[in-house]
Amino acid sequence: MSNQKVALVTGANKGIGLETARQLAELGYQVLVGARQAAAGEAAAASIGHGAEFVELDMAQPAGFGRVRDYVAGKYGRLDVLVNNAGVGFDNGKKPSEAGMDLIRGTFEVNVFGLVELTQVLLPLLSKSEAGRIVNVSSILASLTLNADPASPLGDWRSFGYNGSKAAVNMFTATLAFELKDTPIKVNSAHPGWVKTDLGGEEAPMEVAEGAKTSVWLATLPADGPTGGFFHGQERLPW
Ligand SMILES: NC(=O)c1ccc[n+]([C@@H]2O[C@H](COP(=O)([O-])OP(=O)(O)OC[C@H]3O[C@@H](n4cnc5c(N)ncnc54)[C@H](OP(=O)(O)O)[C@@H]3O)[C@@H](O)[C@H]2O)c1
């Protein structure tokens, strides 16, 4: 088995995911570019270079997760890094009292249920790594502390589906990290910052190069690094 570390990034065809995959590839990782559209995934992998490989992965289609596990197991025998980056915000800008249940359910389907199930399916492969790292891409909008404070900088960004789904992601981080505390696997939540992407919008102040840094740091933590935390940059955020 090769010593090169293997990292799977979901939603890696564009935005923060693509940049996270690029930065990990530049650090010498064998990167697997998870994407639901083959053309976009292939193009992203080609643009990254360094042997990056497209892996078809639709977070709303968990029936396909076993195929990804079998492929990674057959080709690499283990997984060192899982960056759960794919995310949607179907009810962004909608009031909690008015957002359609289809939008709320759809957001949870990708951000929470897909993320949790993929992690469960890939955990046996992460356990084969000497230093498994799971990065759950969350958001500062997940913070119960900040959502509960009317004066917090979150302002009007208080949709239930998106914020609630990311709060659930944070709970998955905390509970899974506790379960795995006596193993080498570290599990952390990342807030990328407000980043210029299709999701973040044009007005966002940060570029993807900066926005990927929290995920890359958490994906490459040394053995004495933290687990079960919620970070932006290397600073802890309030849950
Ligand atoms: N941008 C920000 O300011 C910001 C702030 C806080 C947190 N975040 C989080 O950062 C992560 C990346 O967001 P981004 O800003 O880079 O957004 P983005 O440019 O819209 O990228 C989202 C990625 O998720 C993928 N995705 C969506 N639904 C999927 C599905 N069912 N299966 C597989 N992939 C799917 C998209 O693929 P398609 O191209 O196929 O749709 C795309 O690759 C998300 O988890 C987001 O919540 C972003």
The ligand as an ORCA input file, in Angstrom:
! r2SCAN-3c Opt
* xyz 0 1
  N     -19.639     30.284      0.892
  C     -19.810     30.589      2.154
  O     -19.781     31.776      2.523
  C     -20.022     29.507      3.185
  C     -20.104     29.915      4.544
  C     -20.274     28.932      5.522
  C     -20.325     27.593      5.149
  N     -20.259     27.236      3.822
  C     -20.324     25.804      3.503
  O     -19.229     25.465      2.670
  C     -19.571     24.318      1.874
  C     -19.225     24.612      0.426
  O     -20.054     25.670     -0.022
  P     -19.659     26.666     -1.205
  O     -19.808     28.043     -0.686
  O     -18.407     26.243     -1.851
  O     -20.927     26.445     -2.173
  P     -21.050     26.058     -3.720
  O     -20.047     26.774     -4.537
  O     -22.508     26.219     -4.004
  O     -20.649     24.517     -3.735
  C     -21.465     23.552     -3.140
  C     -20.965     22.191     -3.558
  O     -21.852     21.210     -2.988
  C     -22.263     20.364     -4.048
  N     -23.538     19.717     -3.822
  C     -24.748     20.270     -3.605
  N     -25.691     19.309     -3.532
  C     -25.049     18.135     -3.718
  C     -25.454     16.781     -3.766
  N     -26.743     16.417     -3.633
  N     -24.526     15.833     -3.961
  C     -23.220     16.158     -4.136
  N     -22.777     17.412     -4.125
  C     -23.685     18.386     -3.913
  C     -22.303     21.253     -5.272
  O     -22.357     20.476     -6.446
  P     -23.211     20.958     -7.753
  O     -22.310     21.884     -8.511
  O     -23.473     19.669     -8.482
  O     -24.457     21.619     -7.252
  C     -20.998     21.999     -5.073
  O     -19.923     21.201     -5.474
  C     -21.062     24.065      2.118
  O     -21.222     23.026      3.056
  C     -21.543     25.381      2.706
  O     -22.689     25.222      3.502
  C     -20.096     28.170      2.841
*
